Amino acid sequence: MKMLVRAGALLCALECLTPNVAFAQTESPGTISNIGNVRQVAITTGDLGDTAAPVSDTNGLPVKCVSGCGDASAALQNTLNGYVDGLEAGIGTPIDGAYTGSGSASMVAILKGIYNSSVDTTPVAVTQSGSWTLGGISGTISLPTGAATAANQTALNALFPTSLGPKSNSGSLAVVASKSATGTGTTTPASASAVKVLNANAARSGCSIVNDSTSNARINLGTTVSTTLFTAEMLGSTTAPHAQFICPSDWTGEVWMIWDTATGNARANERTP
């Protein structure tokens, strides 16, 4: 290998030989010393007749182009893109594009896919078992058809009816019977014709009627009563205890009575919450 270096008036030819290396000095200034099989050349700068100074960081070595000189012939640097394999095809094409769920992808692409799913309106399929814990959510989440839409569980209380009728299903529902806190007593004189003992009362939770008479009586849950139309018979008695009729707990309508003779009284007690 040959190298030509020109430093001012100094031109050295360096020739590398194998296995020995020799340096041939062609001009001064400079010094030559031998280290083993290598002849060392100390190159200094300066023209002939000048004071030589060693080449250092502060005393640079000017290098002049001998052949092949000239600037790059390309008009613009972007014309060099064609010399880089694959660069032209890559321009305008995203590198590590967002993962779409098919094939393999880099970690960057997968993260981009997750980000796009989090800000996009496209649903993300959930196929794993178990559940997801969602936190820090603002806005709304669309629920599937048939899902409960109550804001909280206490809001479901308003969906239950205040009273339950007969149910055809085989399920069960815990029911707590209403309690009575007030009892109102009334007295109705016995009569040989139909007489109303209690008015209809939707708030009634129960009632009882005592036949305080020596005459037999008939009682009916409805709007009238007769010797042939009645709910129950109540025997008269000269001594206590007297016959008593207990109304069904679900009866809130009128209560009528009729006696064989107009003797004594009907003692009614109506209970309300």
C-alpha positions as CSV (number, residue, x, y, z in Angstrom):
1,M,0.0,0.0,0.0
2,K,1.4,3.4,-1.0
3,M,0.3,6.8,0.5
4,L,1.4,10.2,-0.6
5,V,1.2,13.0,2.1
6,R,2.2,16.6,1.3
7,A,3.0,18.9,4.1
8,G,4.1,22.2,2.7
9,A,7.3,21.3,0.9
10,L,7.4,17.9,2.5
11,L,6.3,14.8,0.5
12,C,6.8,11.4,1.9
13,A,6.1,8.0,0.4
14,L,5.1,5.3,2.8
15,E,5.4,1.8,1.7
16,C,4.1,-1.1,3.8
17,L,5.9,-4.4,3.4
18,T,5.0,-7.7,4.9
19,P,6.3,-8.7,7.4
20,N,8.6,-5.7,7.7
21,V,7.4,-2.1,7.4
22,A,9.7,0.6,6.0
23,F,9.2,4.3,5.6
24,A,11.2,6.2,2.9
25,Q,11.7,9.9,3.4
26,T,12.0,11.9,0.2
27,E,12.3,15.4,1.5
28,S,13.3,17.2,4.6
29,P,12.5,18.3,7.3
30,G,12.0,15.0,9.2
31,T,13.8,12.5,11.3
32,I,14.1,8.7,10.8
33,S,14.7,6.1,13.6
34,N,14.5,2.4,13.6
35,I,12.3,0.4,16.1
36,G,12.9,-3.2,15.4
37,N,12.0,-3.9,11.8
38,V,10.0,-0.6,11.5
39,R,11.6,2.6,10.5
40,Q,9.9,5.4,12.3
41,V,9.5,8.8,10.5
42,A,8.8,11.9,12.6
43,I,6.9,14.2,10.2
44,T,7.1,17.9,10.8
45,T,5.6,20.8,9.0
46,G,7.2,23.8,7.3
47,D,8.9,24.5,3.9
48,L,12.6,24.0,3.3
49,G,14.6,26.5,5.2
50,D,11.8,27.1,7.8
51,T,12.0,26.0,11.4
52,A,10.4,22.6,11.6
53,A,7.7,22.1,14.2
54,P,6.2,18.7,15.2
55,V,2.7,18.0,14.0
56,S,0.3,18.2,17.0
57,D,-3.3,19.1,17.9
58,T,-2.5,22.8,17.8
59,N,-0.2,22.5,14.8
60,G,-2.2,20.8,12.1
61,L,-1.0,19.0,9.0
62,P,-2.5,20.5,5.8
63,V,-3.6,17.9,3.2
64,K,-4.0,18.7,-0.4
65,C,-6.0,16.6,-2.9
66,V,-3.7,15.2,-5.6
67,S,-6.3,13.4,-7.8
68,G,-10.0,12.7,-7.8
69,C,-10.8,16.1,-6.5
70,G,-14.2,17.9,-6.8
71,D,-17.5,18.2,-5.0
72,A,-20.4,15.8,-5.1
73,S,-22.0,16.0,-8.6
74,A,-25.5,15.5,-7.2
75,A,-27.6,18.7,-7.5
76,L,-29.5,18.0,-4.3
77,Q,-28.8,15.6,-1.4
78,N,-32.2,14.1,-1.6
79,T,-31.2,12.5,-4.9
80,L,-29.0,10.1,-2.8
81,N,-32.2,8.4,-1.5
82,G,-32.2,6.1,-4.5
83,Y,-28.8,4.7,-3.5
84,V,-30.2,3.4,-0.2
85,D,-31.8,0.0,-0.6
86,G,-35.5,0.1,0.3
87,L,-35.6,3.7,1.4
88,E,-37.7,4.9,-1.5
89,A,-40.3,2.3,-0.9
90,G,-40.3,3.1,2.8
91,I,-41.0,6.8,2.4
92,G,-44.6,7.5,3.2
93,T,-45.2,4.0,4.6
94,P,-45.6,3.9,8.4
95,I,-42.9,1.8,10.2
96,D,-44.4,-0.5,12.9
97,G,-48.0,0.3,11.9
98,A,-50.7,-0.3,14.4
99,Y,-51.5,-4.0,15.0
100,T,-54.8,-5.1,13.5
101,G,-55.1,-8.5,15.0
102,S,-53.7,-10.7,12.2
103,G,-50.2,-12.2,12.0
104,S,-47.2,-11.2,14.1
105,A,-46.1,-7.7,15.0
106,S,-43.6,-5.8,16.9
107,M,-44.2,-4.5,20.4
108,V,-44.5,-1.0,19.1
109,A,-47.2,-2.1,16.6
110,I,-49.1,-3.9,19.4
111,L,-49.0,-0.8,21.7
112,K,-50.2,1.3,18.8
113,G,-53.1,-1.1,18.2
114,I,-54.1,-0.9,21.9
115,Y,-53.9,2.9,21.8
116,N,-56.1,3.0,18.7
117,S,-58.6,0.7,20.3
118,S,-58.8,2.9,23.4
119,V,-59.6,6.0,21.4
120,D,-61.5,4.5,18.5
121,T,-65.2,3.6,18.5
122,T,-64.5,0.2,17.1
123,P,-65.5,-2.4,19.8
124,V,-62.7,-4.6,21.1
125,A,-63.7,-8.3,21.3
126,V,-63.4,-9.9,24.8
127,T,-62.9,-13.6,24.5
128,Q,-61.1,-14.4,27.7
129,S,-62.8,-15.8,30.8
130,G,-63.1,-13.9,34.1
131,S,-63.9,-10.2,34.4
132,W,-62.5,-6.8,33.7
133,T,-62.1,-4.1,36.4
134,L,-62.8,-0.7,34.9
135,G,-61.7,2.4,36.7
136,G,-61.3,6.1,35.9
137,I,-63.9,6.1,33.2
138,S,-65.6,9.3,32.2
139,G,-68.5,9.6,29.8
140,T,-70.8,6.6,29.2
141,I,-70.5,2.9,28.4
142,S,-73.0,1.3,26.0
143,L,-74.7,-1.7,27.5
144,P,-76.0,-4.7,25.5
145,T,-79.7,-5.1,24.9
146,G,-81.5,-6.3,28.0
147,A,-78.9,-5.1,30.5
148,A,-79.9,-3.4,33.7
149,T,-79.7,0.3,33.3
150,A,-80.4,1.5,36.9
151,A,-77.8,3.8,38.1
152,N,-77.5,1.9,41.4
153,Q,-79.1,-1.1,43.0
154,T,-81.3,1.0,45.3
155,A,-82.9,2.5,42.3
156,L,-84.4,-1.0,41.6
157,N,-86.7,-0.7,44.6
158,A,-89.0,1.6,42.7
159,L,-89.5,-1.2,40.1
160,F,-91.2,-3.5,42.6
161,P,-95.0,-3.1,42.9
162,T,-96.4,-2.0,46.2
163,S,-98.7,-5.1,46.3
164,L,-98.2,-8.6,44.8
165,G,-100.9,-10.5,43.1
166,P,-101.0,-14.3,42.3
167,K,-97.9,-15.5,40.5
168,S,-97.9,-18.4,38.0
169,N,-94.2,-18.9,38.2
170,S,-92.5,-21.5,40.6
171,G,-90.2,-18.9,42.1
172,S,-90.5,-17.3,45.5
173,L,-90.3,-13.8,46.9
174,A,-90.0,-12.9,50.6
175,V,-93.0,-11.0,51.8
176,V,-93.3,-9.2,55.1
177,A,-96.9,-8.8,56.4
178,S,-97.9,-5.3,57.3
179,K,-98.3,-4.4,61.0
180,S,-101.2,-2.8,62.7
181,A,-100.6,0.0,65.2
182,T,-104.2,1.4,65.6
183,G,-107.4,-0.3,66.5
184,T,-110.8,1.5,66.1
185,G,-113.9,0.1,67.9
186,T,-117.5,0.8,66.8
187,T,-120.9,-0.3,68.1
188,T,-123.8,-1.0,65.8
189,P,-127.3,-1.8,67.2
190,A,-128.8,-5.1,66.2
191,S,-131.5,-5.0,63.5
192,A,-133.9,-7.5,61.9
193,S,-133.0,-5.9,58.5
194,A,-129.6,-5.6,56.8
195,V,-127.3,-3.1,58.4
196,K,-123.7,-2.1,57.6
197,V,-121.3,-2.7,60.4
198,L,-118.0,-1.5,58.7
199,N,-117.4,0.8,55.7
200,A,-114.9,-0.2,53.1
201,N,-111.4,0.9,54.1
202,A,-108.3,0.3,51.8
203,A,-106.0,0.9,54.8
204,R,-107.6,-1.9,56.9
205,S,-105.2,-4.6,57.9
206,G,-107.7,-6.7,59.9
207,C,-111.1,-6.6,61.7
208,S,-113.2,-8.6,64.2
209,I,-116.9,-8.4,65.1
210,V,-118.5,-9.8,68.3
211,N,-122.3,-10.6,68.4
212,D,-123.1,-9.1,71.8
213,S,-126.7,-10.2,71.5
214,T,-129.0,-13.0,72.6
215,S,-130.3,-13.2,69.0
216,N,-128.6,-15.2,66.3
217,A,-127.0,-13.1,63.5
218,R,-125.7,-13.5,60.1
219,I,-122.7,-11.6,58.7
220,N,-121.6,-11.1,55.1
221,L,-118.5,-9.6,53.4
222,G,-120.1,-7.6,50.6
223,T,-122.6,-4.8,50.0
224,T,-125.6,-6.5,51.6
225,V,-126.8,-9.5,53.7
226,S,-129.9,-11.6,54.1
227,T,-131.1,-14.8,55.8
228,T,-130.1,-16.6,52.6
229,L,-127.0,-14.5,51.6
230,F,-124.3,-14.5,54.2
231,T,-120.7,-15.4,54.9
232,A,-121.1,-16.9,58.4
233,E,-123.7,-17.4,61.2
234,M,-123.1,-16.1,64.7
235,L,-125.1,-17.6,67.6
236,G,-126.6,-15.4,70.3
237,S,-125.8,-16.0,73.9
238,T,-127.0,-14.7,77.3
239,T,-123.6,-15.0,78.8
240,A,-120.0,-14.3,77.7
241,P,-118.1,-15.2,75.8
242,H,-120.1,-14.2,72.8
243,A,-119.7,-15.4,69.2
244,Q,-116.9,-13.6,67.3
245,F,-116.1,-13.3,63.6
246,I,-112.6,-12.6,62.4
247,C,-112.3,-10.9,59.0
248,P,-109.8,-12.2,56.5
249,S,-106.6,-10.1,56.5
250,D,-107.0,-9.2,52.8
251,W,-110.6,-8.0,53.1
252,T,-111.0,-4.2,52.9
253,G,-114.6,-4.0,51.7
254,E,-117.9,-3.5,53.5
255,V,-119.2,-5.8,56.3
256,W,-123.0,-6.3,56.8
257,M,-125.1,-8.1,59.5
258,I,-128.7,-9.1,60.1
259,W,-130.3,-10.6,63.3
260,D,-133.4,-12.7,64.0
261,T,-134.5,-10.0,66.4
262,A,-133.3,-6.5,67.1
263,T,-131.7,-7.4,70.4
264,G,-128.2,-6.3,71.5
265,N,-125.3,-4.9,69.5
266,A,-122.5,-5.7,67.1
267,R,-119.1,-4.8,68.6
268,A,-116.6,-4.2,65.7
269,N,-112.8,-3.5,65.9
270,E,-111.0,-2.3,62.8
271,R,-107.2,-2.4,62.7
272,T,-105.0,-0.1,60.5
273,P,-101.2,0.5,60.3
